[in-house]
Amino acid sequence: MKTVTDFPRQPLEFPDMGIVMPDGCRLSARVWMPVDADQDPVPAILEHLPYRKRDGTTARDSLTHPYFAGHGYACLRVDMRGNGDSDGLMEDEYSEQELQDACDVIAWAAAQPWCSGKVGMMGISWGGFNALQVAAKGPAALKAIITLCSTDDRYADDIHYKGGLLLNENMGWGATMLSYSSRPPDPAIVGDKWRAMWLERLEHEPFLPAVWLSHQTRDAYWKRGSVCEDFSAIKAAPLAIGGWGDGYKNAVSRLVAGIDAPAKGIVGPWIHKYPHFAVPKPAIGFLQEALRWWDHWLKDIETGVENDPAMRLYVMDSEPPRDWYEKRPGRWIAEPVWPVPDRAPLRLALGAGNRLAADATPMPPTIIASPQDCGLAGGEYCAIWLGPELPGDQRIDDEQSACFDSEPLDAPLDIVGAPVISLTLSADRPRAMVAVRLCDVQPDGASTRITYGVLNLCHRDSHQFPRNVVPGEPIQVVLQLDDIAYSVKPGNRLRVAISSTYWPLVWPSPEPVALTLAEGAIDLPVRPSGQGDEWSFAEPEAATPWKIETLRPSTNSRTVKRTADGRVRLDIVDDFGEVRDLDHGLVSGGTAEESWTIDPDDPLSAHGSTRWTQTLSRDGWSVSTETLTEMTSDATSFHLRGRIVAREGSRLVFERDFDETAPRGFI
C-alpha cells in the first residue's frame, strides 16, 4: 500500500468535535477537513459507529479519512451514543435512536459553513448496515453511500440466524459487543465525568445475545431496518462492497438487483476488511474508487462511475484447502447487467453410486445421520480477525456427510453467482436441519469448500411462520447456497456434501436426526471462462498509518481436541496485543477466548462460552473490564448467562450478572 502525504488540499484534524442532538445528548466526532473549508466548502462523509474512534477503529481511520479530507471532503467519524466519548446510552444495534442520531448529524453537517450541503455516508459492518438504513429514511442532504460487508436482511443474512437456524455467532458477537461497550470514555476528552459516564453505561448495558434470541422468527423486530422490505425507499446512490471470505457476501447482488437508485457492486477475495488493506490479497485502490463515487454524486464531477459495470467480481482460482490464505490467485470480471439475463445454469443430479452428473441415474434412498461435531472444518461464520478462520480441508466433514462427486473436469468451470440445490428428503424427528456444501476436490483428495448453505427444515416454507416436520413424510426443499465466484480447474472434481448437523456454525437440533434423501439436483450458475482480466483496479493508496508503540504483539490460535469424556472442544484464542498511541498516549489492549464443546452423540451437550478482557491506561490511570458469556440448551429452552466485572486499577468498581432463558421455538 502506497502512503500518500501530498494532497490537493491540506487536511486538518479535530480530535473531538461536539455534535449536540435535539434531546441534548452530545455526540463526540473526530473530524478531518481541508484547512480552508470555511472559505471553500466541501461535502461531508459520515461514519457512525459504536467501535470507539479513540482506540477502536483508529488504525483504519488514520488510513482513510485524512485521505478523503486531502481530496476535498469533511470526514466525520462519530461515536454512537453510549459508546466511546459520546454521551447517552446504547439500546440495541440499529435502534431508531441510532438512526435518528445519524439523520440529525447529517442535517447538522449539511448546515455548517464548511459544508457544501451534500453528504455521503459510509461504513463497514455496523457502519455499512446503518448507512443502508439511514439511506432508507431519506435525509435530504444524503446523496450517496458506500456500504461494505453489510446486509439488507437483518434476519436471514446477519450474525443471528441463517436458513432459520441459530448461528453461534449470535452469542459470539453479542459477547463481543458486551465487551466493546463496557469501556469508559477517555478522560482526556470528557474530563472528570468519565467515571460517572462509565458506571451509567455498565449499569444499563444491554445483554444483546438474549435480546436477539427472543426473536427466533422473521418478525417485526427484524423487518425494521431490513431495507429489502422496501428497496424503493433508498434514493441515495449506493456502492456495495463485499468479500468472498466474509459472512456478508450475499447482500451485494441483492442490493444491485433490487435498488432503483444507481447501484454498483464489487466483491473481492477478502475477509471482513476494507479493500485497501484487505486480505487475502489482492487488495485494491479502494480509496481512489471511493473518490470516483463521491466526486460524481457529491461534487457533480464526471468520473464515469455511472457507466461502470453493475458488478465487478474477483473469480478465485482453485487452491488446495487452507484455513488462511495470504493471497488468492484469480482475476477480475465485469458484468454489465445484474442479474445476468438468459444465462442458463448447469444442472447436475445426485445419482446412484454417489455420482454427480447431468446424466446420473436415480439414486437409492440415502440415510444421512451426521454426528453432532460435523462442521469443525467450516471455519468462522464471519472471518474478521487475521488468524486461521477460513474453512480448512473439508475431508473431516465430508466423511460425516453424504457425498456426491463428479468426474474429473476436462475444462475450467467458472461458477459465478448462487448455486441452488433442490432436495426431496424426509426426517425422523419434528425438528431437523440440513447443511449442503459445494466442494472442489483436488486430485490428491483434499477438499476445498467453494460455498455452502444451511436450512432449518421447519422453515422450509417460511422464516416467519415455521412448522414442524412430519417424521417420515417426504418434503421438497430448495436451498440457495452463498454467492461465490470460483473457477474449478481441469482434473479436479466437484462434490456436493450433505449433512444433518453443522457445528459449531449453527446450534444443533434438540434430538439426533436421521435424514432420508430420495433425490436431488444442483443448479450451478456457470459463466464462460474468461481470457485474462476483464477489469483492473489501481494499487492501494492510503494516508499515513496510525503511529503507535507496540507493547504486546497480537497472537491467535484455533485448536480442536477431544476431552476425557469423549466431547469435542474447539478453542479460539485471540490476543489483540497492547499498543500506545504516540499522539495522545492512551494505551489499549484486549484478549478474547471462545470455547465450543459438544458430545458427538448428544446435541443437548452443546456448550459455548466466551471470555473477553479490555484494558486502558495512561499516566497512572488504568481501567479494565472482563466479560463472560455462556450458552447451553435443553429440549425446550436456551439458557444464556453473562457477567461484567470492571476495575479501576486493581479496585473492583462494578459487577453485574445476566441470566436469561428463551423457549426454543422451532429450532
C-alpha positions as CSV (number, residue, x, y, z in Angstrom):
1,M,0.0,0.0,0.0
2,K,1.3,3.4,-1.0
3,T,1.3,6.0,1.7
4,V,0.2,9.4,0.4
5,T,1.2,12.6,2.2
6,D,0.9,15.2,-0.6
7,F,-2.8,16.0,-1.2
8,P,-4.5,18.6,-3.3
9,R,-5.8,20.2,-0.1
10,Q,-4.2,20.2,3.3
11,P,-6.1,18.1,5.9
12,L,-6.8,19.5,9.3
13,E,-7.9,17.2,12.2
14,F,-10.3,18.0,15.1
15,P,-9.9,15.2,17.7
16,D,-13.2,16.0,19.5
17,M,-15.9,18.0,17.8
18,G,-19.2,18.0,19.8
19,I,-22.4,17.5,17.9
20,V,-25.5,18.1,20.2
21,M,-28.6,16.1,19.3
22,P,-32.1,17.7,19.6
23,D,-32.6,15.9,23.0
24,G,-29.3,17.5,24.4
25,C,-27.1,14.4,24.0
26,R,-23.6,15.3,22.9
27,L,-22.0,13.0,20.4
28,S,-18.2,13.1,20.0
29,A,-16.8,13.3,16.5
30,R,-13.3,13.0,15.2
31,V,-13.3,15.2,12.1
32,W,-10.9,15.8,9.3
33,M,-11.4,18.5,6.6
34,P,-9.4,20.8,4.4
35,V,-7.9,23.7,6.3
36,D,-9.6,26.2,4.0
37,A,-13.1,24.5,4.1
38,D,-14.6,27.6,5.7
39,Q,-13.6,29.6,2.6
40,D,-14.2,26.8,0.1
41,P,-16.9,24.5,1.5
42,V,-16.8,20.7,0.8
43,P,-19.2,17.8,1.0
44,A,-19.2,15.8,4.2
45,I,-18.8,12.0,4.7
46,L,-20.2,10.4,7.9
47,E,-19.1,7.1,9.5
48,H,-21.3,6.4,12.6
49,L,-20.1,3.5,14.8
50,P,-20.0,2.1,18.3
51,Y,-16.5,0.9,18.0
52,R,-14.6,3.9,19.6
53,K,-12.8,6.4,17.4
54,R,-10.1,7.0,20.1
55,D,-8.7,3.5,20.2
56,G,-11.0,1.0,18.4
57,T,-11.0,2.0,14.7
58,T,-8.1,4.3,14.8
59,A,-5.9,2.1,12.6
60,R,-8.3,2.2,9.7
61,D,-9.5,5.7,10.3
62,S,-5.9,7.0,10.0
63,L,-5.5,5.4,6.6
64,T,-8.9,6.5,5.3
65,H,-10.4,9.8,6.5
66,P,-7.3,12.1,6.1
67,Y,-7.1,10.8,2.5
68,F,-10.6,11.9,1.7
69,A,-10.1,15.2,3.6
70,G,-7.0,15.9,1.5
71,H,-9.1,15.4,-1.6
72,G,-11.7,18.0,-0.5
73,Y,-14.1,16.3,1.9
74,A,-15.1,16.8,5.6
75,C,-15.0,13.3,7.2
76,L,-16.9,12.8,10.4
77,R,-16.1,9.7,12.4
78,V,-18.8,9.8,15.1
79,D,-19.0,7.7,18.2
80,M,-22.6,6.4,18.6
81,R,-24.4,7.5,21.7
82,G,-23.4,5.4,24.7
83,N,-20.1,4.4,23.2
84,G,-16.6,5.9,23.0
85,D,-16.5,9.5,24.0
86,S,-20.2,10.2,23.3
87,D,-22.9,10.8,26.0
88,G,-26.0,8.7,26.4
89,L,-26.8,5.0,26.5
90,M,-26.9,2.4,23.8
91,E,-30.2,0.4,23.4
92,D,-29.5,-2.2,20.7
93,E,-28.0,-2.5,17.3
94,Y,-29.6,-0.2,14.7
95,S,-32.1,1.3,17.1
96,E,-34.4,4.0,16.0
97,Q,-32.5,6.4,18.2
98,E,-29.2,5.4,16.5
99,L,-30.7,6.0,13.0
100,Q,-32.3,9.3,14.1
101,D,-29.0,10.5,15.5
102,A,-27.3,9.8,12.2
103,C,-30.0,11.7,10.3
104,D,-29.6,14.6,12.8
105,V,-25.8,14.5,12.3
106,I,-26.3,14.6,8.5
107,A,-28.6,17.7,8.8
108,W,-26.2,19.3,11.2
109,A,-23.2,18.8,8.9
110,A,-25.1,20.0,5.8
111,A,-25.8,23.3,7.6
112,Q,-22.2,24.0,8.7
113,P,-20.4,26.8,6.9
114,W,-17.6,24.4,5.9
115,C,-20.0,22.0,4.2
116,S,-21.4,22.4,0.6
117,G,-24.7,21.0,1.7
118,K,-24.2,17.5,0.3
119,V,-23.4,14.5,2.5
120,G,-22.3,10.9,1.9
121,M,-22.3,8.0,4.4
122,M,-20.0,5.1,4.5
123,G,-19.0,2.2,6.7
124,I,-18.1,-1.4,7.0
125,S,-20.2,-4.0,9.0
126,W,-22.2,-1.9,11.6
127,G,-21.4,1.3,9.7
128,G,-22.5,-0.4,6.4
129,F,-25.7,-1.5,8.0
130,N,-26.7,1.8,9.3
131,A,-25.6,3.6,6.1
132,L,-28.3,1.5,4.3
133,Q,-30.9,2.0,7.0
134,V,-30.3,5.8,7.2
135,A,-30.5,6.0,3.4
136,A,-33.9,4.3,3.6
137,K,-35.0,7.1,5.9
138,G,-34.2,9.6,3.1
139,P,-32.4,12.5,4.8
140,A,-32.5,15.3,2.3
141,A,-28.7,16.1,2.3
142,L,-27.7,12.4,1.8
143,K,-26.8,11.8,-1.8
144,A,-24.7,8.7,-1.9
145,I,-23.5,5.9,0.4
146,I,-20.7,3.3,0.3
147,T,-21.7,0.2,2.3
148,L,-19.2,-2.6,2.9
149,C,-19.7,-6.0,4.4
150,S,-23.3,-5.3,5.4
151,T,-26.8,-6.7,4.6
152,D,-30.2,-5.7,3.5
153,D,-31.9,-8.5,5.6
154,R,-31.4,-8.4,9.3
155,Y,-33.0,-11.8,10.0
156,A,-31.8,-14.1,7.2
157,D,-28.4,-12.6,6.5
158,D,-26.8,-11.2,9.6
159,I,-25.0,-12.9,12.5
160,H,-28.2,-14.1,14.2
161,Y,-29.9,-16.7,12.0
162,K,-29.1,-18.5,8.8
163,G,-31.6,-20.6,7.0
164,G,-33.8,-20.3,10.1
165,L,-31.1,-21.8,12.2
166,L,-29.5,-20.1,15.2
167,L,-25.9,-19.1,14.4
168,N,-23.5,-19.4,17.3
169,E,-22.2,-16.0,16.1
170,N,-25.4,-14.7,17.8
171,M,-23.8,-15.3,21.2
172,G,-20.2,-14.8,19.9
173,W,-20.8,-11.3,18.5
174,G,-23.2,-10.4,21.4
175,A,-20.3,-11.3,23.7
176,T,-18.0,-9.1,21.7
177,M,-20.4,-6.1,22.0
178,L,-20.8,-6.7,25.7
179,S,-17.0,-6.3,26.0
180,Y,-16.7,-3.4,23.5
181,S,-19.3,-1.3,25.1
182,S,-18.0,-2.0,28.6
183,R,-15.2,0.5,28.2
184,P,-15.3,4.1,29.5
185,P,-14.7,7.3,27.6
186,D,-11.3,8.8,27.6
187,P,-10.8,11.3,30.5
188,A,-8.6,13.3,28.2
189,I,-11.7,14.0,26.1
190,V,-14.7,14.1,28.6
191,G,-12.8,15.2,31.7
192,D,-13.8,14.3,35.3
193,K,-17.2,13.0,34.3
194,W,-15.7,9.9,32.7
195,R,-16.3,7.7,35.8
196,A,-20.0,8.6,36.1
197,M,-20.5,8.0,32.4
198,W,-18.7,4.7,32.6
199,L,-20.8,3.4,35.6
200,E,-24.0,4.5,34.0
201,R,-23.1,2.6,30.8
202,L,-22.2,-0.5,32.7
203,E,-25.5,-0.4,34.7
204,H,-27.6,0.0,31.5
205,E,-25.6,-2.1,29.1
206,P,-28.0,-4.5,27.2
207,F,-27.3,-8.2,27.1
208,L,-27.7,-8.4,23.3
209,P,-27.5,-12.2,22.8
210,A,-30.6,-12.6,24.9
211,V,-32.4,-9.8,23.1
212,W,-31.7,-11.4,19.7
213,L,-32.5,-14.9,20.9
214,S,-36.0,-13.7,21.9
215,H,-36.8,-13.2,18.2
216,Q,-36.3,-16.6,16.5
217,T,-38.6,-16.0,13.5
218,R,-38.6,-13.2,11.0
219,D,-40.9,-10.9,13.0
220,A,-41.3,-7.2,13.1
221,Y,-38.2,-6.8,15.2
222,W,-36.1,-8.0,12.2
223,K,-38.1,-6.4,9.5
224,R,-37.5,-3.0,10.9
225,G,-34.1,-2.0,9.5
226,S,-34.2,-4.7,6.8
227,V,-34.0,-2.5,3.7
228,C,-35.1,-5.4,1.5
229,E,-38.6,-4.8,2.8
230,D,-38.7,-1.7,0.6
231,F,-35.7,-1.1,-1.7
232,S,-37.6,1.8,-3.3
233,A,-37.0,3.9,-0.1
234,I,-33.3,4.2,-0.9
235,K,-32.7,7.2,-3.2
236,A,-29.0,7.9,-2.4
237,A,-26.7,6.1,-4.8
238,P,-25.2,3.0,-3.2
239,L,-21.8,1.4,-3.9
240,A,-22.0,-2.0,-2.2
241,I,-18.8,-3.9,-1.5
242,G,-18.1,-7.4,0.0
243,G,-15.6,-10.2,0.2
244,W,-15.9,-14.0,-0.5
245,G,-14.3,-14.7,2.8
246,D,-16.8,-12.6,4.7
247,G,-20.2,-13.5,6.1
248,Y,-22.0,-10.7,4.3
249,K,-21.2,-11.6,0.7
250,N,-24.8,-12.3,-0.4
251,A,-26.2,-8.8,0.0
252,V,-24.2,-7.1,-2.7
253,S,-26.0,-8.9,-5.6
254,R,-29.4,-8.3,-4.0
255,L,-28.7,-4.6,-3.4
256,V,-27.5,-4.1,-7.0
257,A,-30.5,-6.0,-8.4
258,G,-33.1,-4.5,-6.1
259,I,-32.4,-0.8,-5.6
260,D,-33.7,1.6,-8.2
261,A,-31.2,4.3,-7.4
262,P,-27.9,3.9,-9.3
263,A,-26.2,0.9,-7.6
264,K,-22.9,-0.8,-8.3
265,G,-21.3,-3.8,-6.6
266,I,-17.7,-5.0,-6.0
267,V,-16.8,-8.4,-4.4
268,G,-13.2,-9.4,-3.9
269,P,-11.5,-12.4,-2.3
270,W,-11.4,-10.6,1.1
271,I,-12.5,-11.3,4.7
272,H,-14.3,-8.6,6.8
273,K,-12.0,-5.7,6.0
274,Y,-11.8,-2.5,3.9
275,P,-10.4,-3.4,0.5
276,H,-7.4,-1.1,0.5
277,F,-5.8,-3.2,3.3
278,A,-7.8,-6.4,3.0
279,V,-6.6,-10.0,2.9
280,P,-6.4,-12.3,1.2
281,K,-4.7,-10.3,-1.4
282,P,-5.0,-8.7,-3.9
283,A,-6.2,-5.6,-2.2
284,I,-7.4,-2.8,-4.5
285,G,-7.2,1.0,-4.6
286,F,-10.5,1.4,-2.7
287,L,-9.9,5.0,-1.7
288,Q,-9.4,6.0,-5.3
289,E,-12.5,4.1,-6.2
290,A,-14.5,5.7,-3.4
291,L,-13.3,9.1,-4.6
292,R,-14.7,8.4,-8.0
293,W,-18.1,7.7,-6.3
294,W,-18.0,10.7,-4.0
295,D,-16.7,13.1,-6.7
296,H,-19.6,12.2,-9.0
297,W,-22.5,12.1,-6.5
298,L,-21.4,14.8,-4.1
299,K,-19.4,17.2,-6.4
300,D,-21.1,16.6,-9.8
301,I,-17.8,15.7,-11.4
302,E,-18.0,13.3,-14.4
303,T,-15.9,10.4,-13.2
304,G,-17.6,7.7,-15.3
305,V,-19.0,5.7,-12.3
306,E,-22.5,5.7,-13.7
307,N,-21.1,3.7,-16.7
308,D,-19.2,1.1,-14.6
309,P,-20.4,-2.5,-14.8
310,A,-23.2,-3.4,-12.4
311,M,-20.9,-6.0,-10.8
312,R,-17.2,-6.4,-10.6
313,L,-16.3,-9.7,-9.1
314,Y,-13.0,-11.5,-8.3
315,V,-13.0,-15.1,-9.6
316,M,-10.8,-17.1,-7.3
317,D,-8.8,-19.9,-8.8
318,S,-8.8,-23.5,-7.5
319,E,-6.5,-23.7,-4.5
320,P,-5.7,-26.5,-2.0
321,P,-7.7,-26.0,1.2
322,R,-6.1,-23.9,3.9
323,D,-7.5,-22.2,7.0
324,W,-5.7,-19.0,6.0
325,Y,-4.6,-17.5,2.7
326,E,-2.3,-14.5,2.3
327,K,-3.2,-14.3,-1.4
328,R,-5.8,-15.9,-3.7
329,P,-4.8,-16.2,-7.4
330,G,-7.6,-15.2,-9.7
331,R,-8.9,-12.5,-12.0
332,W,-11.4,-9.6,-12.0
333,I,-14.5,-10.0,-14.2
334,A,-17.2,-7.4,-15.1
335,E,-20.9,-8.0,-15.5
336,P,-22.5,-5.0,-17.3
337,V,-26.0,-6.0,-16.1
338,W,-27.0,-7.8,-12.9
339,P,-28.6,-10.3,-12.7
340,V,-27.2,-11.6,-15.9
341,P,-30.1,-12.3,-18.3
342,D,-30.5,-15.5,-20.3
343,R,-27.6,-17.4,-18.7
344,A,-28.8,-21.0,-18.1
345,P,-27.4,-22.8,-15.1
346,L,-25.7,-26.2,-15.3
347,R,-27.9,-28.8,-13.6
348,L,-26.1,-31.8,-12.1
349,A,-28.2,-34.6,-10.4
350,L,-27.3,-36.5,-7.3
351,G,-27.3,-40.1,-8.5
352,A,-26.6,-43.7,-7.8
353,G,-23.1,-44.6,-6.9
354,N,-22.7,-41.2,-5.3
355,R,-22.3,-39.7,-8.7
356,L,-22.8,-36.0,-9.5
357,A,-23.6,-35.7,-13.2
358,A,-26.1,-34.4,-15.7
359,D,-27.0,-37.9,-16.7
360,A,-26.8,-39.6,-13.3
361,T,-29.2,-42.5,-12.8
362,P,-31.7,-42.2,-10.0
363,M,-30.2,-42.7,-6.5
364,P,-31.5,-45.2,-4.0
365,P,-32.7,-43.8,-0.6
366,T,-29.7,-42.5,1.3
367,I,-29.6,-42.2,5.1
368,I,-27.8,-39.1,6.4
369,A,-27.2,-39.2,10.2
370,S,-24.1,-37.0,10.9
371,P,-22.5,-36.9,14.3
372,Q,-23.0,-33.6,16.2
373,D,-19.4,-32.5,15.6
374,C,-19.8,-32.5,11.8
375,G,-18.7,-29.0,10.6
376,L,-15.5,-28.5,12.5
377,A,-13.7,-27.7,9.2
378,G,-16.2,-24.9,8.4
379,G,-14.1,-22.0,9.9
380,E,-15.6,-18.8,11.3
381,Y,-19.0,-17.7,10.0
382,C,-17.6,-14.2,9.5
383,A,-13.8,-14.2,9.2
384,I,-12.8,-10.9,10.8
385,W,-9.5,-11.1,12.7
386,L,-6.3,-12.3,11.0
387,G,-6.0,-15.9,12.1
388,P,-6.9,-19.4,11.0
389,E,-10.6,-18.6,10.4
390,L,-11.3,-19.8,6.9
391,P,-12.7,-23.2,6.0
392,G,-9.9,-25.8,6.0
393,D,-9.7,-29.2,4.4
394,Q,-13.3,-30.5,4.2
395,R,-12.4,-34.2,4.3
396,I,-13.1,-34.5,8.0
397,D,-16.6,-33.2,7.4
398,D,-17.1,-35.0,4.1
399,E,-16.5,-38.3,5.9
400,Q,-19.5,-37.5,8.1
401,S,-21.7,-36.5,5.2
402,A,-23.4,-38.0,2.1
403,C,-21.1,-37.0,-0.7
404,F,-21.8,-37.0,-4.5
405,D,-18.8,-36.5,-6.8
406,S,-18.5,-35.5,-10.4
407,E,-16.0,-37.0,-12.9
408,P,-12.7,-35.0,-13.2
409,L,-13.3,-31.9,-15.2
410,D,-11.8,-31.7,-18.6
411,A,-12.0,-27.9,-18.8
412,P,-12.2,-24.9,-16.4
413,L,-15.6,-24.4,-14.8
414,D,-16.4,-20.8,-13.6
415,I,-19.1,-20.7,-11.0
416,V,-20.4,-17.1,-10.6
417,G,-23.5,-16.4,-8.5
418,A,-25.5,-18.5,-6.1
419,P,-25.8,-22.3,-6.7
420,V,-29.3,-23.7,-5.9
421,I,-29.9,-27.2,-4.7
422,S,-33.3,-29.0,-4.8
423,L,-33.8,-32.0,-2.5
424,T,-36.5,-34.4,-1.7
425,L,-36.0,-35.9,1.7
426,S,-37.6,-36.8,5.0
427,A,-36.6,-36.6,8.6
428,D,-37.3,-38.9,11.6
429,R,-37.8,-36.0,14.0
430,P,-40.1,-33.0,14.0
431,R,-37.1,-30.6,14.4
432,A,-34.3,-31.1,11.8
433,M,-31.9,-29.3,9.6
434,V,-29.8,-29.9,6.5
435,A,-26.4,-28.5,5.5
436,V,-25.1,-28.5,2.0
437,R,-21.5,-27.8,0.9
438,L,-20.2,-27.5,-2.7
439,C,-16.5,-28.5,-2.7
440,D,-13.6,-28.6,-5.1
441,V,-11.8,-31.9,-4.7
442,Q,-8.1,-31.9,-5.6
443,P,-6.5,-34.9,-7.4
444,D,-5.0,-35.9,-4.0
445,G,-8.4,-36.0,-2.3
446,A,-8.1,-32.7,-0.5
447,S,-11.4,-30.9,-0.4
448,T,-11.9,-27.1,-0.6
449,R,-15.2,-25.6,0.3
450,I,-16.4,-23.4,-2.5
451,T,-19.7,-22.4,-0.9
452,Y,-22.4,-23.7,1.4
453,G,-25.9,-23.2,2.8
454,V,-27.9,-24.5,5.8
455,L,-31.7,-24.8,6.3
456,N,-33.9,-25.4,9.3
457,L,-36.5,-27.8,7.8
458,C,-39.2,-26.2,10.0
459,H,-38.5,-23.1,8.0
460,R,-38.8,-24.8,4.6
461,D,-41.8,-22.7,3.6
462,S,-41.4,-19.5,5.7
463,H,-39.0,-17.9,8.2
464,Q,-41.9,-16.0,9.7
465,F,-44.3,-19.0,10.1
466,P,-42.3,-22.1,10.7
467,R,-43.9,-25.5,11.3
468,N,-42.7,-28.9,12.4
469,V,-41.6,-31.6,10.1
470,V,-43.9,-34.6,10.0
471,P,-41.5,-37.5,10.7
472,G,-41.2,-39.8,7.7
473,E,-43.1,-37.5,5.4
474,P,-41.2,-36.6,2.2
475,I,-40.7,-32.9,1.7
476,Q,-39.2,-30.9,-1.1
477,V,-36.8,-28.1,-0.2
478,V,-34.9,-25.6,-2.3
479,L,-31.8,-24.1,-0.7
480,Q,-29.8,-21.3,-2.2
481,L,-26.1,-21.5,-1.3
482,D,-24.0,-18.4,-0.7
483,D,-22.8,-16.3,-3.6
484,I,-19.4,-17.1,-5.0
485,A,-17.1,-16.6,-7.9
486,Y,-14.8,-19.5,-8.3
487,S,-13.0,-21.3,-11.1
488,V,-12.6,-25.1,-10.8
489,K,-9.6,-26.2,-12.7
490,P,-9.4,-29.3,-15.1
491,G,-8.6,-32.5,-13.3
492,N,-10.5,-31.6,-10.1
493,R,-13.9,-32.9,-9.2
494,L,-17.0,-31.2,-7.9
495,R,-18.5,-32.6,-4.7
496,V,-21.9,-32.0,-3.1
497,A,-21.7,-32.9,0.6
498,I,-24.9,-33.1,2.7
499,S,-25.0,-33.4,6.5
500,S,-27.7,-33.3,9.2
501,T,-25.6,-31.1,11.5
502,Y,-23.1,-28.3,11.1
503,W,-21.3,-27.5,14.4
504,P,-20.2,-25.0,15.6
505,L,-21.6,-22.8,12.9
506,V,-25.2,-23.4,14.0
507,W,-26.8,-24.7,17.2
508,P,-27.9,-28.3,16.8
509,S,-31.4,-29.7,16.7
510,P,-32.8,-30.9,20.1
511,E,-32.5,-34.6,19.1
512,P,-30.2,-36.6,16.9
513,V,-31.7,-36.7,13.4
514,A,-31.6,-39.1,10.5
515,L,-32.5,-37.7,7.1
516,T,-33.5,-39.9,4.2
517,L,-32.5,-38.4,0.9
518,A,-34.6,-39.6,-2.0
519,E,-33.4,-37.3,-4.8
520,G,-31.6,-34.1,-5.5
521,A,-30.0,-31.8,-8.1
522,I,-27.9,-28.7,-8.0
523,D,-28.1,-25.8,-10.4
524,L,-24.7,-24.1,-10.9
525,P,-24.5,-20.5,-12.2
526,V,-21.8,-21.1,-14.7
527,R,-20.1,-18.4,-16.8
528,P,-18.0,-18.9,-19.9
529,S,-14.4,-18.9,-18.7
530,G,-12.8,-15.5,-19.5
531,Q,-9.4,-14.9,-21.1
532,G,-7.4,-12.8,-18.7
533,D,-8.7,-9.9,-16.6
534,E,-11.8,-8.1,-17.7
535,W,-11.3,-5.3,-15.1
536,S,-8.5,-3.8,-13.1
537,F,-8.2,-1.5,-10.1
538,A,-5.5,0.9,-9.1
539,E,-3.0,-0.2,-6.5
540,P,-4.0,0.7,-2.9
541,E,-3.2,4.1,-1.6
542,A,-3.8,5.5,1.9
543,A,-2.9,8.2,4.3
544,T,-0.2,7.9,7.0
545,P,-0.6,4.9,9.2
546,W,-1.5,5.2,12.9
547,K,1.6,5.9,14.9
548,I,1.8,3.5,17.8
549,E,4.3,1.8,20.1
550,T,3.6,-2.0,20.4
551,L,3.8,-3.1,24.0
552,R,2.5,-6.6,23.4
553,P,2.2,-8.2,20.0
554,S,-1.0,-9.9,18.8
555,T,-1.3,-13.7,18.5
556,N,-4.1,-16.1,17.7
557,S,-4.8,-19.8,17.7
558,R,-7.6,-22.3,16.9
559,T,-7.3,-25.8,18.3
560,V,-9.6,-28.9,18.4
561,K,-9.2,-31.6,20.9
562,R,-11.2,-34.5,22.4
563,T,-11.8,-34.3,26.1
564,A,-11.6,-37.3,28.5
565,D,-15.4,-37.8,28.4
566,G,-15.5,-38.0,24.6
567,R,-16.6,-34.5,23.9
568,V,-15.1,-32.4,21.1
569,R,-13.8,-29.0,22.1
570,L,-12.9,-26.1,19.8
571,D,-10.8,-23.3,21.5
572,I,-10.2,-20.0,19.8
573,V,-7.8,-17.6,21.4
574,D,-7.2,-14.1,20.1
575,D,-4.8,-11.8,21.9
576,F,-5.1,-8.4,20.2
577,G,-2.0,-7.2,21.9
578,E,-1.4,-3.8,23.6
579,V,-0.4,-0.5,22.0
580,R,0.3,3.1,23.0
581,D,-1.0,5.9,20.8
582,L,2.0,8.1,20.2
583,D,-0.2,11.2,19.7
584,H,-2.3,11.2,22.9
585,G,-0.7,8.5,24.9
586,L,-3.6,6.2,25.5
587,V,-2.6,2.5,26.0
588,S,-5.2,0.0,24.9
589,G,-5.3,-3.8,24.8
590,G,-7.6,-6.7,24.7
591,T,-8.0,-10.5,24.6
592,A,-10.8,-12.9,23.5
593,E,-11.3,-16.6,24.2
594,E,-14.1,-18.7,22.8
595,S,-14.8,-22.4,23.5
596,W,-17.4,-24.6,21.8
597,T,-17.9,-28.1,23.1
598,I,-20.2,-30.9,22.1
599,D,-20.7,-34.7,22.5
600,P,-20.8,-36.2,19.0
601,D,-23.8,-38.3,20.2
602,D,-25.8,-35.8,22.2
603,P,-27.0,-32.4,20.7
604,L,-28.1,-31.3,24.2
605,S,-24.5,-31.3,25.3
606,A,-23.8,-28.3,23.1
607,H,-22.0,-25.6,25.1
608,G,-20.5,-22.3,24.2
609,S,-18.5,-19.8,26.3
610,T,-16.5,-16.6,25.8
611,R,-14.2,-14.5,28.0
612,W,-13.1,-11.0,26.9
613,T,-10.8,-8.6,28.6
614,Q,-10.2,-4.9,27.8
615,T,-7.6,-2.6,29.3
616,L,-7.0,1.2,29.0
617,S,-4.3,3.2,30.7
618,R,-2.4,6.5,30.7
619,D,0.0,8.2,33.2
620,G,-1.0,6.3,36.3
621,W,-4.7,6.0,35.3
622,S,-5.9,2.5,34.4
623,V,-9.2,0.6,34.0
624,S,-10.1,-2.9,32.9
625,T,-13.2,-4.9,32.1
626,E,-13.8,-8.6,31.9
627,T,-16.9,-10.0,30.3
628,L,-18.1,-13.6,30.3
629,T,-20.9,-15.3,28.4
630,E,-22.1,-18.9,28.3
631,M,-24.9,-20.7,26.4
632,T,-26.5,-24.1,26.8
633,S,-29.9,-25.6,25.9
634,D,-32.2,-28.4,26.9
635,A,-35.0,-29.9,24.7
636,T,-37.3,-26.9,25.2
637,S,-35.2,-23.8,26.1
638,F,-32.0,-21.9,25.5
639,H,-30.0,-20.7,28.5
640,L,-27.8,-17.7,28.4
641,R,-25.6,-16.3,31.2
642,G,-23.3,-13.3,31.2
643,R,-21.1,-11.3,33.6
644,I,-19.4,-7.9,33.6
645,V,-16.5,-7.1,36.0
646,A,-15.0,-3.6,35.9
647,R,-11.9,-2.4,37.8
648,E,-10.2,1.0,38.3
649,G,-6.6,0.0,38.8
650,S,-6.9,-3.1,41.0
651,R,-10.0,-1.9,42.7
652,L,-13.3,-3.6,41.8
653,V,-15.8,-0.8,40.9
654,F,-18.7,-2.7,39.2
655,E,-20.0,-6.2,38.7
656,R,-23.2,-7.4,37.1
657,D,-24.7,-10.8,36.2
658,F,-27.2,-11.8,33.5
659,D,-29.3,-15.0,33.4
660,E,-31.8,-15.4,30.6
661,T,-33.9,-18.3,29.3
662,A,-35.7,-18.3,26.0
663,P,-38.1,-21.0,24.6
664,R,-36.6,-22.9,21.7
665,G,-39.4,-22.2,19.2
666,F,-38.9,-24.3,16.1
667,I,-35.1,-24.5,16.4
